[in-house]
Amino acid sequence: MTISVDLDMTNTTPERDAFQLKRSFKIAVSITAVLWLIKIAEFAVGARLGQYGVYPGQLNGLAGVLLAPMIHASFEHL
């Protein structure tokens, strides 16, 4: 998949701008929904996903580099 960015802005139309705005909104809502689903599932099951955070100086903390952005400490933090 290739993403191109039109920096000269001569190829834009209101329809294209509306399409891109809707697509961006859908992506943001989808990511937010996934974060909420993860937190709700963690709460419902009683799991502690904090163990998958980033722990410097520990080999098992490397997984947290990828997983930590999806883990939140509380609903308020989310």
N, C-alpha and C positions, 0 to 999 in steps of 0.2 A: 504494500500500500504506500503510495506516495502522497505527501501533503505538500501542496504548493501554496505559496503566499504571494499575493499580488501587491507589491509595495507601491506601485505607481498609481493605484486606485482609479485607473481609467477604464477598467473592465468591470466596474461594479454597476449593479442595477438595484432598484428597490426590492425586486423579487429575490435576487440572489442574496442581498443583505438580510432579508427576512428569513430566508431558508437557513443561512448560516447562524443567525441569532437563535432560531428555533432548535437547530442541531446542537449548538453550544449549551443551551438551556437544558435539553434532554440529557446531555452527557453529565452536566453538573448535578441534576436531580438524580440520575442513576447512581452516580458515585456516592452521593449523600444517602440514598436509600440503602445501598450495600453496607455502609458504615453503621446505620441504624439497625439493620437486620443482624449484623454481627454482634452488636452490643445487646440487643434483645435476646438473641440466642444464648449468648454468654450468661446473661442474667437468668433466663428460664432454666437452663441446665445446671446452673451453679458452678460453671467453669471459672477458672482463673487464667485468663489469657495473658496476663502480665508477665508470665514466665517466658513468653516469646518476644519480649522486648529486647532492646539493644543493651548488652552488658559488656562494657569495654574490658579488654584484657582476658576475655574468656572465649574459647573456641565456639561454645554453644550459643554465644551472643551474636554470632554472625548471621544466623537466621533472622534475627530481629531487624537487620538492615532492610530486609524485604517485607517483613510482617508488621513491624512497629507502626507504620503509618495507618494501618487498619485497626489498631488496638487503641482504645481510649480508657482512661482510668475510671470515668464515671459518666453518667448521663449529662451532668453539668459540663464536664470537660468536652463531651461530644458536641 
